[in-house]
Amino acid sequence: MKGKAVHRFGIATVAILMILFGVAEIVTGFTHNFFGVSTTRGAFSAYANAGVGALYAVAGVLILSMKKRFVAIALACLALDVVGRIALVATGLFPMNNFRQTGAIVAGTTIAIMFAAYIGSKWKQFS
């Protein structure tokens, strides 16, 4: 029983981080600036960036359910988050004009991929 509680704690920790990071992305989308990382100004950019953040946060909430069907949807949300990040860069809505910008998008995308891999590796823990 103790081992199962440890696994659930790890999963819950990742899910809460996903929610927090998603909210931070939503804020960045609408303010266009977060700790020196900026996005292109404009309504489309705001909604696109916020949408990517919302996918991240929703994935975290779904994982907290500990139900396989919701976790599967969460993993799809994370995949869309990664695709969305790539699209933001490709369209110039997330400019990569300096090291901080580039580092932020690479680190954020890597973290999202790592979270998805971690959650996928814990598949048996979900009911």
N, CA, C and O atoms as CSV, one atom per row, in Angstrom:
chain,resi,resn,atom,element,x,y,z
A,1,MET,N,N,0.822,-1.199,0.000
A,1,MET,CA,C,0.000,0.000,0.000
A,1,MET,C,C,0.863,1.259,0.000
A,1,MET,O,O,0.532,2.249,-0.653
A,2,LYS,N,N,1.981,1.212,0.743
A,2,LYS,CA,C,2.845,2.385,0.830
A,2,LYS,C,C,3.408,2.759,-0.536
A,2,LYS,O,O,3.470,3.941,-0.876
A,3,GLY,N,N,3.821,1.763,-1.323
A,3,GLY,CA,C,4.359,2.015,-2.660
A,3,GLY,C,C,3.336,2.679,-3.564
A,3,GLY,O,O,3.680,3.565,-4.346
A,4,LYS,N,N,2.092,2.263,-3.464
A,4,LYS,CA,C,1.025,2.836,-4.278
A,4,LYS,C,C,0.810,4.307,-3.920
A,4,LYS,O,O,0.569,5.137,-4.796
A,5,ALA,N,N,0.900,4.620,-2.630
A,5,ALA,CA,C,0.741,6.014,-2.192
A,5,ALA,C,C,1.860,6.886,-2.735
A,5,ALA,O,O,1.624,8.037,-3.102
A,6,VAL,N,N,3.078,6.352,-2.792
A,6,VAL,CA,C,4.210,7.096,-3.334
A,6,VAL,C,C,3.987,7.380,-4.814
A,6,VAL,O,O,4.233,8.491,-5.283
A,7,HIS,N,N,3.521,6.372,-5.547
A,7,HIS,CA,C,3.244,6.563,-6.970
A,7,HIS,C,C,2.165,7.625,-7.179
A,7,HIS,O,O,2.291,8.485,-8.050
A,8,ARG,N,N,1.117,7.557,-6.384
A,8,ARG,CA,C,0.037,8.544,-6.504
A,8,ARG,C,C,0.528,9.946,-6.166
A,8,ARG,O,O,0.104,10.918,-6.791
A,9,PHE,N,N,1.422,10.058,-5.180
A,9,PHE,CA,C,1.979,11.362,-4.822
A,9,PHE,C,C,2.775,11.932,-5.995
A,9,PHE,O,O,2.661,13.117,-6.308
A,10,GLY,N,N,3.573,11.097,-6.638
A,10,GLY,CA,C,4.351,11.546,-7.796
A,10,GLY,C,C,3.444,11.987,-8.937
A,10,GLY,O,O,3.686,13.016,-9.567
A,11,ILE,N,N,2.415,11.217,-9.196
A,11,ILE,CA,C,1.467,11.550,-10.259
A,11,ILE,C,C,0.745,12.850,-9.926
A,11,ILE,O,O,0.595,13.718,-10.785
A,12,ALA,N,N,0.300,12.984,-8.683
A,12,ALA,CA,C,-0.405,14.205,-8.274
A,12,ALA,C,C,0.522,15.419,-8.361
A,12,ALA,O,O,0.091,16.500,-8.763
A,13,THR,N,N,1.773,15.247,-7.993
A,13,THR,CA,C,2.736,16.347,-8.074
A,13,THR,C,C,2.904,16.812,-9.511
A,13,THR,O,O,2.885,18.012,-9.789
A,14,VAL,N,N,3.068,15.865,-10.419
A,14,VAL,CA,C,3.199,16.215,-11.836
A,14,VAL,C,C,1.930,16.903,-12.331
A,14,VAL,O,O,2.006,17.898,-13.052
A,15,ALA,N,N,0.781,16.388,-11.955
A,15,ALA,CA,C,-0.486,16.985,-12.392
A,15,ALA,C,C,-0.627,18.420,-11.889
A,15,ALA,O,O,-1.058,19.299,-12.636
A,16,ILE,N,N,-0.272,18.660,-10.647
A,16,ILE,CA,C,-0.364,20.017,-10.094
A,16,ILE,C,C,0.618,20.953,-10.788
A,16,ILE,O,O,0.284,22.103,-11.075
A,17,LEU,N,N,1.824,20.469,-11.060
A,17,LEU,CA,C,2.784,21.292,-11.808
A,17,LEU,C,C,2.248,21.629,-13.200
A,17,LEU,O,O,2.410,22.750,-13.684
A,18,MET,N,N,1.612,20.653,-13.833
A,18,MET,CA,C,1.031,20.905,-15.158
A,18,MET,C,C,-0.034,21.994,-15.083
A,18,MET,O,O,-0.102,22.860,-15.955
A,19,ILE,N,N,-0.854,21.952,-14.059
A,19,ILE,CA,C,-1.890,22.974,-13.895
A,19,ILE,C,C,-1.242,24.346,-13.698
A,19,ILE,O,O,-1.640,25.324,-14.330
A,20,LEU,N,N,-0.246,24.408,-12.822
A,20,LEU,CA,C,0.439,25.685,-12.569
A,20,LEU,C,C,1.145,26.212,-13.820
A,20,LEU,O,O,1.047,27.397,-14.136
A,21,PHE,N,N,1.849,25.338,-14.526
A,21,PHE,CA,C,2.540,25.766,-15.740
A,21,PHE,C,C,1.531,26.198,-16.808
A,21,PHE,O,O,1.774,27.152,-17.547
A,22,GLY,N,N,0.411,25.497,-16.883
A,22,GLY,CA,C,-0.629,25.866,-17.843
A,22,GLY,C,C,-1.209,27.240,-17.540
A,22,GLY,O,O,-1.415,28.047,-18.446
A,23,VAL,N,N,-1.472,27.502,-16.263
A,23,VAL,CA,C,-1.983,28.819,-15.871
A,23,VAL,C,C,-0.950,29.897,-16.194
A,23,VAL,O,O,-1.308,30.984,-16.647
A,24,ALA,N,N,0.328,29.599,-15.963
A,24,ALA,CA,C,1.386,30.568,-16.295
A,24,ALA,C,C,1.394,30.860,-17.797
A,24,ALA,O,O,1.610,32.000,-18.207
A,25,GLU,N,N,1.160,29.840,-18.610
A,25,GLU,CA,C,1.106,30.053,-20.068
A,25,GLU,C,C,-0.117,30.871,-20.457
A,25,GLU,O,O,-0.047,31.701,-21.364
A,26,ILE,N,N,-1.217,30.648,-19.790
A,26,ILE,CA,C,-2.413,31.440,-20.077
A,26,ILE,C,C,-2.152,32.909,-19.749
A,26,ILE,O,O,-2.484,33.798,-20.532
A,27,VAL,N,N,-1.558,33.150,-18.591
A,27,VAL,CA,C,-1.216,34.526,-18.197
A,27,VAL,C,C,-0.275,35.151,-19.217
A,27,VAL,O,O,-0.466,36.296,-19.627
A,28,THR,N,N,0.737,34.400,-19.625
A,28,THR,CA,C,1.684,34.903,-20.621
A,28,THR,C,C,0.971,35.232,-21.926
A,28,THR,O,O,1.283,36.231,-22.574
A,29,GLY,N,N,0.021,34.398,-22.311
A,29,GLY,CA,C,-0.720,34.646,-23.546
A,29,GLY,C,C,-1.414,35.995,-23.538
A,29,GLY,O,O,-1.407,36.710,-24.540
A,30,PHE,N,N,-2.010,36.340,-22.413
A,30,PHE,CA,C,-2.773,37.590,-22.355
A,30,PHE,C,C,-1.950,38.808,-21.963
A,30,PHE,O,O,-2.282,39.931,-22.343
A,31,THR,N,N,-0.877,38.594,-21.204
A,31,THR,CA,C,-0.033,39.736,-20.831
A,31,THR,C,C,1.132,39.919,-21.797
A,31,THR,O,O,1.762,40.977,-21.831
A,32,HIS,N,N,1.410,38.893,-22.571
A,32,HIS,CA,C,2.495,38.879,-23.558
A,32,HIS,C,C,3.870,38.979,-22.919
A,32,HIS,O,O,4.851,39.250,-23.611
A,33,ASN,N,N,3.961,38.765,-21.609
A,33,ASN,CA,C,5.249,38.823,-20.945
A,33,ASN,C,C,5.172,38.043,-19.633
A,33,ASN,O,O,4.233,38.206,-18.854
A,34,PHE,N,N,6.172,37.195,-19.405
A,34,PHE,CA,C,6.231,36.425,-18.173
A,34,PHE,C,C,7.689,36.154,-17.866
A,34,PHE,O,O,8.343,35.385,-18.571
A,35,PHE,N,N,8.197,36.774,-16.830
A,35,PHE,CA,C,9.600,36.629,-16.434
A,35,PHE,C,C,10.561,36.863,-17.605
A,35,PHE,O,O,11.536,36.131,-17.777
A,36,GLY,N,N,10.275,37.875,-18.390
A,36,GLY,CA,C,11.158,38.235,-19.491
A,36,GLY,C,C,10.927,37.473,-20.777
A,36,GLY,O,O,11.575,37.759,-21.783
A,37,VAL,N,N,10.027,36.516,-20.770
A,37,VAL,CA,C,9.675,35.777,-21.979
A,37,VAL,C,C,8.433,36.444,-22.544
A,37,VAL,O,O,7.465,36.689,-21.824
A,38,SER,N,N,8.467,36.736,-23.844
A,38,SER,CA,C,7.337,37.460,-24.421
A,38,SER,C,C,6.767,36.738,-25.633
A,38,SER,O,O,7.427,35.919,-26.273
A,39,THR,N,N,5.520,37.073,-25.921
A,39,THR,CA,C,4.851,36.557,-27.111
A,39,THR,C,C,4.500,37.739,-28.002
A,39,THR,O,O,4.539,38.892,-27.573
A,40,THR,N,N,4.161,37.440,-29.232
A,40,THR,CA,C,3.737,38.484,-30.156
A,40,THR,C,C,2.445,39.102,-29.645
A,40,THR,O,O,1.562,38.393,-29.161
A,41,ARG,N,N,2.332,40.404,-29.750
A,41,ARG,CA,C,1.111,41.088,-29.296
A,41,ARG,C,C,0.001,40.902,-30.335
A,41,ARG,O,O,0.256,40.779,-31.533
A,42,GLY,N,N,-1.218,40.888,-29.842
A,42,GLY,CA,C,-2.373,40.762,-30.715
A,42,GLY,C,C,-3.345,39.738,-30.186
A,42,GLY,O,O,-2.983,38.852,-29.412
A,43,ALA,N,N,-4.572,39.870,-30.610
A,43,ALA,CA,C,-5.634,39.005,-30.099
A,43,ALA,C,C,-5.409,37.543,-30.476
A,43,ALA,O,O,-5.553,36.656,-29.634
A,44,PHE,N,N,-5.056,37.287,-31.739
A,44,PHE,CA,C,-4.863,35.899,-32.163
A,44,PHE,C,C,-3.743,35.244,-31.375
A,44,PHE,O,O,-3.865,34.097,-30.943
A,45,SER,N,N,-2.655,35.974,-31.191
A,45,SER,CA,C,-1.525,35.461,-30.422
A,45,SER,C,C,-1.945,35.178,-28.984
A,45,SER,O,O,-1.585,34.143,-28.423
A,46,ALA,N,N,-2.694,36.081,-28.394
A,46,ALA,CA,C,-3.137,35.908,-27.011
A,46,ALA,C,C,-3.959,34.631,-26.865
A,46,ALA,O,O,-3.724,33.835,-25.956
A,47,TYR,N,N,-4.914,34.442,-27.754
A,47,TYR,CA,C,-5.778,33.270,-27.652
A,47,TYR,C,C,-5.041,31.983,-28.003
A,47,TYR,O,O,-5.305,30.938,-27.407
A,48,ALA,N,N,-4.127,32.044,-28.956
A,48,ALA,CA,C,-3.358,30.849,-29.324
A,48,ALA,C,C,-2.457,30.418,-28.171
A,48,ALA,O,O,-2.423,29.242,-27.812
A,49,ASN,N,N,-1.737,31.362,-27.598
A,49,ASN,CA,C,-0.866,31.037,-26.460
A,49,ASN,C,C,-1.679,30.577,-25.253
A,49,ASN,O,O,-1.301,29.618,-24.581
A,50,ALA,N,N,-2.779,31.247,-24.979
A,50,ALA,CA,C,-3.630,30.854,-23.860
A,50,ALA,C,C,-4.242,29.476,-24.106
A,50,ALA,O,O,-4.410,28.696,-23.169
A,51,GLY,N,N,-4.572,29.176,-25.350
A,51,GLY,CA,C,-5.131,27.863,-25.687
A,51,GLY,C,C,-4.141,26.736,-25.414
A,51,GLY,O,O,-4.511,25.680,-24.902
A,52,VAL,N,N,-2.881,26.973,-25.761
A,52,VAL,CA,C,-1.845,25.982,-25.473
A,52,VAL,C,C,-1.719,25.801,-23.963
A,52,VAL,O,O,-1.604,24.674,-23.480
A,53,GLY,N,N,-1.740,26.890,-23.226
A,53,GLY,CA,C,-1.679,26.806,-21.770
A,53,GLY,C,C,-2.879,26.085,-21.186
A,53,GLY,O,O,-2.751,25.314,-20.234
A,54,ALA,N,N,-4.046,26.338,-21.760
A,54,ALA,CA,C,-5.260,25.679,-21.275
A,54,ALA,C,C,-5.179,24.162,-21.481
A,54,ALA,O,O,-5.622,23.398,-20.624
A,55,LEU,N,N,-4.621,23.730,-22.599
A,55,LEU,CA,C,-4.445,22.297,-22.831
A,55,LEU,C,C,-3.588,21.676,-21.734
A,55,LEU,O,O,-3.879,20.589,-21.236
A,56,TYR,N,N,-2.539,22.382,-21.375
A,56,TYR,CA,C,-1.617,21.921,-20.342
A,56,TYR,C,C,-2.335,21.811,-18.991
A,56,TYR,O,O,-2.224,20.798,-18.302
A,57,ALA,N,N,-3.066,22.855,-18.627
A,57,ALA,CA,C,-3.777,22.871,-17.343
A,57,ALA,C,C,-4.886,21.816,-17.306
A,57,ALA,O,O,-5.046,21.123,-16.301
A,58,VAL,N,N,-5.638,21.691,-18.379
A,58,VAL,CA,C,-6.717,20.701,-18.442
A,58,VAL,C,C,-6.139,19.289,-18.318
A,58,VAL,O,O,-6.719,18.432,-17.651
A,59,ALA,N,N,-4.998,19.056,-18.960
A,59,ALA,CA,C,-4.357,17.748,-18.848
A,59,ALA,C,C,-4.046,17.433,-17.383
A,59,ALA,O,O,-4.265,16.311,-16.927
A,60,GLY,N,N,-3.543,18.413,-16.655
A,60,GLY,CA,C,-3.254,18.207,-15.238
A,60,GLY,C,C,-4.496,17.862,-14.439
A,60,GLY,O,O,-4.477,16.960,-13.601
A,61,VAL,N,N,-5.563,18.577,-14.698
A,61,VAL,CA,C,-6.826,18.307,-13.992
A,61,VAL,C,C,-7.324,16.894,-14.309
A,61,VAL,O,O,-7.766,16.172,-13.416
A,62,LEU,N,N,-7.250,16.511,-15.570
A,62,LEU,CA,C,-7.714,15.177,-15.964
A,62,LEU,C,C,-6.890,14.074,-15.307
A,62,LEU,O,O,-7.430,13.035,-14.927
A,63,ILE,N,N,-5.591,14.298,-15.174
A,63,ILE,CA,C,-4.730,13.298,-14.547
A,63,ILE,C,C,-5.094,13.110,-13.080
A,63,ILE,O,O,-5.016,11.997,-12.561
A,64,LEU,N,N,-5.483,14.167,-12.421
A,64,LEU,CA,C,-5.864,14.059,-11.007
A,64,LEU,C,C,-7.044,13.110,-10.793
A,64,LEU,O,O,-7.243,12.612,-9.685
A,65,SER,N,N,-7.818,12.859,-11.834
A,65,SER,CA,C,-8.946,11.925,-11.717
A,65,SER,C,C,-8.475,10.494,-11.464
A,65,SER,O,O,-9.207,9.688,-10.889
A,66,MET,N,N,-7.249,10.180,-11.895
A,66,MET,CA,C,-6.662,8.838,-11.776
A,66,MET,C,C,-7.450,7.787,-12.562
A,66,MET,O,O,-7.324,6.594,-12.287
A,67,LYS,N,N,-8.251,8.209,-13.524
A,67,LYS,CA,C,-9.033,7.299,-14.368
A,67,LYS,C,C,-8.369,7.203,-15.742
A,67,LYS,O,O,-8.047,8.219,-16.359
A,68,LYS,N,N,-8.167,5.960,-16.218
A,68,LYS,CA,C,-7.453,5.747,-17.474
A,68,LYS,C,C,-8.054,6.531,-18.641
A,68,LYS,O,O,-7.320,7.117,-19.436
A,69,ARG,N,N,-9.373,6.544,-18.748
A,69,ARG,CA,C,-9.982,7.221,-19.893
A,69,ARG,C,C,-9.677,8.717,-19.870
A,69,ARG,O,O,-9.470,9.317,-20.925
A,70,PHE,N,N,-9.645,9.326,-18.691
A,70,PHE,CA,C,-9.332,10.751,-18.595
A,70,PHE,C,C,-7.840,10.999,-18.770
A,70,PHE,O,O,-7.432,12.018,-19.327
A,71,VAL,N,N,-7.036,10.067,-18.294
A,71,VAL,CA,C,-5.588,10.189,-18.477
A,71,VAL,C,C,-5.242,10.069,-19.955
A,71,VAL,O,O,-4.333,10.749,-20.432
A,72,ALA,N,N,-5.945,9.220,-20.682
A,72,ALA,CA,C,-5.724,9.104,-22.126
A,72,ALA,C,C,-6.032,10.439,-22.814
A,72,ALA,O,O,-5.295,10.865,-23.703
A,73,ILE,N,N,-7.100,11.083,-22.408
A,73,ILE,CA,C,-7.439,12.407,-22.958
A,73,ILE,C,C,-6.361,13.420,-22.565
A,73,ILE,O,O,-5.982,14.279,-23.361
A,74,ALA,N,N,-5.876,13.308,-21.332
A,74,ALA,CA,C,-4.818,14.203,-20.862
A,74,ALA,C,C,-3.559,14.048,-21.711
A,74,ALA,O,O,-2.925,15.040,-22.072
A,75,LEU,N,N,-3.199,12.813,-22.028
A,75,LEU,CA,C,-2.025,12.585,-22.869
A,75,LEU,C,C,-2.232,13.176,-24.269
A,75,LEU,O,O,-1.294,13.694,-24.873
A,76,ALA,N,N,-3.454,13.095,-24.772
A,76,ALA,CA,C,-3.754,13.733,-26.061
A,76,ALA,C,C,-3.626,15.248,-25.946
A,76,ALA,O,O,-3.122,15.900,-26.861
A,77,CYS,N,N,-4.076,15.807,-24.833
A,77,CYS,CA,C,-3.933,17.257,-24.600
A,77,CYS,C,C,-2.461,17.650,-24.567
A,77,CYS,O,O,-2.079,18.685,-25.113
A,78,LEU,N,N,-1.641,16.834,-23.933
A,78,LEU,CA,C,-0.205,17.125,-23.885
A,78,LEU,C,C,0.411,17.052,-25.279
A,78,LEU,O,O,1.268,17.865,-25.627
A,79,ALA,N,N,-0.023,16.085,-26.070
A,79,ALA,CA,C,0.476,15.991,-27.443
A,79,ALA,C,C,0.081,17.244,-28.230
A,79,ALA,O,O,0.890,17.799,-28.973
A,80,LEU,N,N,-1.162,17.681,-28.060
A,80,LEU,CA,C,-1.616,18.909,-28.737
A,80,LEU,C,C,-0.864,20.135,-28.216
A,80,LEU,O,O,-0.604,21.072,-28.971
A,81,ASP,N,N,-0.518,20.129,-26.939
A,81,ASP,CA,C,0.277,21.206,-26.356
A,81,ASP,C,C,1.619,21.304,-27.072
A,81,ASP,O,O,2.044,22.394,-27.454
A,82,VAL,N,N,2.281,20.171,-27.251
A,82,VAL,CA,C,3.588,20.157,-27.926
A,82,VAL,C,C,3.440,20.615,-29.378
A,82,VAL,O,O,4.232,21.427,-29.856
A,83,VAL,N,N,2.441,20.103,-30.069
A,83,VAL,CA,C,2.196,20.525,-31.459
A,83,VAL,C,C,1.877,22.015,-31.496
A,83,VAL,O,O,2.340,22.728,-32.386
A,84,GLY,N,N,1.091,22.487,-30.537
A,84,GLY,CA,C,0.745,23.907,-30.468
A,84,GLY,C,C,1.965,24.783,-30.250
A,84,GLY,O,O,2.077,25.852,-30.850
A,85,ARG,N,N,2.878,24.342,-29.399
A,85,ARG,CA,C,4.108,25.101,-29.157
A,85,ARG,C,C,4.925,25.207,-30.444
A,85,ARG,O,O,5.445,26.272,-30.778
A,86,ILE,N,N,5.028,24.097,-31.151
A,86,ILE,CA,C,5.760,24.099,-32.420
A,86,ILE,C,C,5.086,25.045,-33.406
A,86,ILE,O,O,5.767,25.793,-34.109
A,87,ALA,N,N,3.768,25.022,-33.465
A,87,ALA,CA,C,3.021,25.904,-34.362
A,87,ALA,C,C,3.209,27.368,-33.974
A,87,ALA,O,O,3.332,28.224,-34.851
A,88,LEU,N,N,3.233,27.669,-32.678
A,88,LEU,CA,C,3.449,29.052,-32.232
A,88,LEU,C,C,4.802,29.566,-32.706
A,88,LEU,O,O,4.923,30.712,-33.138
A,89,VAL,N,N,5.808,28.720,-32.624
A,89,VAL,CA,C,7.139,29.118,-33.086
A,89,VAL,C,C,7.145,29.250,-34.608
A,89,VAL,O,O,7.654,30.232,-35.148
A,90,ALA,N,N,6.581,28.264,-35.293
A,90,ALA,CA,C,6.594,28.255,-36.759
A,90,ALA,C,C,5.869,29.456,-37.358
A,90,ALA,O,O,6.249,29.948,-38.421
A,91,THR,N,N,4.835,29.923,-36.682
A,91,THR,CA,C,4.061,31.058,-37.206
A,91,THR,C,C,4.579,32.407,-36.711
A,91,THR,O,O,4.086,33.457,-37.124
A,92,GLY,N,N,5.576,32.372,-35.824
A,92,GLY,CA,C,6.130,33.613,-35.301
A,92,GLY,C,C,5.352,34.199,-34.134
A,92,GLY,O,O,5.676,35.289,-33.663
A,93,LEU,N,N,4.328,33.492,-33.660
A,93,LEU,CA,C,3.556,33.990,-32.518
A,93,LEU,C,C,4.348,33.863,-31.217
A,93,LEU,O,O,4.072,34.564,-30.244
A,94,PHE,N,N,5.320,32.974,-31.210
A,94,PHE,CA,C,6.267,32.889,-30.097
A,94,PHE,C,C,7.633,33.121,-30.711
A,94,PHE,O,O,8.252,32.183,-31.213
A,95,PRO,N,N,8.116,34.362,-30.681
A,95,PRO,CA,C,9.387,34.678,-31.333
A,95,PRO,C,C,10.575,34.030,-30.623
A,95,PRO,O,O,10.619,33.952,-29.395
A,96,MET,N,N,11.519,33.577,-31.408
A,96,MET,CA,C,12.750,32.997,-30.869
A,96,MET,C,C,13.914,33.908,-31.262
A,96,MET,O,O,14.837,33.500,-31.967
A,97,ASN,N,N,13.843,35.141,-30.790
A,97,ASN,CA,C,14.802,36.150,-31.207
A,97,ASN,C,C,15.965,36.353,-30.244
A,97,ASN,O,O,16.828,37.199,-30.483
A,98,ASN,N,N,15.995,35.585,-29.158
A,98,ASN,CA,C,17.139,35.649,-28.245
A,98,ASN,C,C,17.225,34.344,-27.457
A,98,ASN,O,O,16.343,33.489,-27.532
A,99,PHE,N,N,18.312,34.220,-26.702
A,99,PHE,CA,C,18.557,32.982,-25.967
A,99,PHE,C,C,17.456,32.682,-24.953
A,99,PHE,O,O,17.048,31.529,-24.807
A,100,ARG,N,N,16.976,33.699,-24.258
A,100,ARG,CA,C,15.936,33.491,-23.242
A,100,ARG,C,C,14.658,32.941,-23.878
A,100,ARG,O,O,14.055,32.000,-23.363
A,101,GLN,N,N,14.259,33.527,-24.983
A,101,GLN,CA,C,13.054,33.063,-25.690
A,101,GLN,C,C,13.229,31.615,-26.154
A,101,GLN,O,O,12.365,30.767,-25.930
A,102,THR,N,N,14.358,31.354,-26.801
A,102,THR,CA,C,14.612,30.017,-27.323
A,102,THR,C,C,14.687,29.009,-26.181
A,102,THR,O,O,14.104,27.927,-26.261
A,103,GLY,N,N,15.404,29.366,-25.122
A,103,GLY,CA,C,15.513,28.473,-23.961
A,103,GLY,C,C,14.175,28.181,-23.331
A,103,GLY,O,O,13.905,27.054,-22.915
A,104,ALA,N,N,13.325,29.211,-23.260
A,104,ALA,CA,C,12.002,29.035,-22.638
A,104,ALA,C,C,11.144,28.056,-23.423
A,104,ALA,O,O,10.513,27.180,-22.831
A,105,ILE,N,N,11.109,28.188,-24.737
A,105,ILE,CA,C,10.249,27.297,-25.523
A,105,ILE,C,C,10.823,25.881,-25.553
A,105,ILE,O,O,10.071,24.908,-25.489
A,106,VAL,N,N,12.137,25.758,-25.649
A,106,VAL,CA,C,12.752,24.429,-25.654
A,106,VAL,C,C,12.558,23.754,-24.294
A,106,VAL,O,O,12.168,22.588,-24.232
A,107,ALA,N,N,12.825,24.473,-23.214
A,107,ALA,CA,C,12.666,23.896,-21.874
A,107,ALA,C,C,11.207,23.546,-21.605
A,107,ALA,O,O,10.913,22.456,-21.114
A,108,GLY,N,N,10.294,24.457,-21.923
A,108,GLY,CA,C,8.878,24.204,-21.682
A,108,GLY,C,C,8.358,23.015,-22.459
A,108,GLY,O,O,7.590,22.210,-21.931
A,109,THR,N,N,8.771,22.900,-23.712
A,109,THR,CA,C,8.332,21.779,-24.535
A,109,THR,C,C,8.937,20.476,-24.025
A,109,THR,O,O,8.263,19.447,-23.986
A,110,THR,N,N,10.198,20.523,-23.638
A,110,THR,CA,C,10.857,19.331,-23.091
A,110,THR,C,C,10.173,18.873,-21.809
A,110,THR,O,O,9.966,17.677,-21.605
A,111,ILE,N,N,9.828,19.809,-20.958
A,111,ILE,CA,C,9.141,19.463,-19.707
A,111,ILE,C,C,7.784,18.823,-20.008
A,111,ILE,O,O,7.422,17.828,-19.381
A,112,ALA,N,N,7.036,19.376,-20.952
A,112,ALA,CA,C,5.736,18.797,-21.313
A,112,ALA,C,C,5.908,17.365,-21.827
A,112,ALA,O,O,5.119,16.484,-21.485
A,113,ILE,N,N,6.929,17.134,-22.638
A,113,ILE,CA,C,7.193,15.790,-23.158
A,113,ILE,C,C,7.580,14.849,-22.015
A,113,ILE,O,O,7.141,13.700,-21.975
A,114,MET,N,N,8.404,15.342,-21.089
A,114,MET,CA,C,8.813,14.522,-19.946
A,114,MET,C,C,7.629,14.188,-19.049
A,114,MET,O,O,7.526,13.070,-18.545
A,115,PHE,N,N,6.739,15.147,-18.849
A,115,PHE,CA,C,5.543,14.873,-18.060
A,115,PHE,C,C,4.690,13.805,-18.738
A,115,PHE,O,O,4.186,12.900,-18.073
A,116,ALA,N,N,4.527,13.904,-20.056
A,116,ALA,CA,C,3.735,12.911,-20.794
A,116,ALA,C,C,4.379,11.531,-20.679
A,116,ALA,O,O,3.683,10.536,-20.477
A,117,ALA,N,N,5.699,11.468,-20.806
A,117,ALA,CA,C,6.395,10.185,-20.693
A,117,ALA,C,C,6.238,9.604,-19.283
A,117,ALA,O,O,6.030,8.402,-19.122
A,118,TYR,N,N,6.339,10.457,-18.276
A,118,TYR,CA,C,6.183,10.002,-16.888
A,118,TYR,C,C,4.777,9.453,-16.669
A,118,TYR,O,O,4.610,8.361,-16.125
A,119,ILE,N,N,3.787,10.195,-17.085
A,119,ILE,CA,C,2.399,9.756,-16.900
A,119,ILE,C,C,2.148,8.467,-17.679
A,119,ILE,O,O,1.501,7.548,-17.176
A,120,GLY,N,N,2.657,8.402,-18.896
A,120,GLY,CA,C,2.518,7.174,-19.685
A,120,GLY,C,C,3.173,5.976,-19.016
A,120,GLY,O,O,2.660,4.860,-19.090
A,121,SER,N,N,4.313,6.211,-18.359
A,121,SER,CA,C,5.024,5.121,-17.682
A,121,SER,C,C,4.268,4.640,-16.441
A,121,SER,O,O,4.532,3.545,-15.946
A,122,LYS,N,N,3.354,5.427,-15.947
A,122,LYS,CA,C,2.575,5.071,-14.757
A,122,LYS,C,C,1.175,4.565,-15.123
A,122,LYS,O,O,0.295,4.505,-14.264
A,123,TRP,N,N,0.972,4.211,-16.366
A,123,TRP,CA,C,-0.346,3.823,-16.873
A,123,TRP,C,C,-1.039,2.793,-15.980
A,123,TRP,O,O,-2.245,2.884,-15.750
A,124,LYS,N,N,-0.287,1.821,-15.478
A,124,LYS,CA,C,-0.887,0.760,-14.648
A,124,LYS,C,C,-1.423,1.277,-13.314
A,124,LYS,O,O,-2.219,0.604,-12.660
A,125,GLN,N,N,-0.988,2.469,-12.912
A,125,GLN,CA,C,-1.434,3.036,-11.638
A,125,GLN,C,C,-2.862,3.619,-11.730
A,125,GLN,O,O,-3.503,3.889,-10.715
A,126,PHE,N,N,-3.328,3.800,-12.953
A,126,PHE,CA,C,-4.648,4.392,-13.153
A,126,PHE,C,C,-5.708,3.306,-13.254
A,126,PHE,O,O,-5.435,2.202,-13.725
A,127,SER,N,N,-6.923,3.629,-12.807
A,127,SER,CA,C,-7.992,2.626,-12.822
A,127,SER,C,C,-8.912,2.823,-14.004
A,127,SER,O,O,-9.869,2.068,-14.174
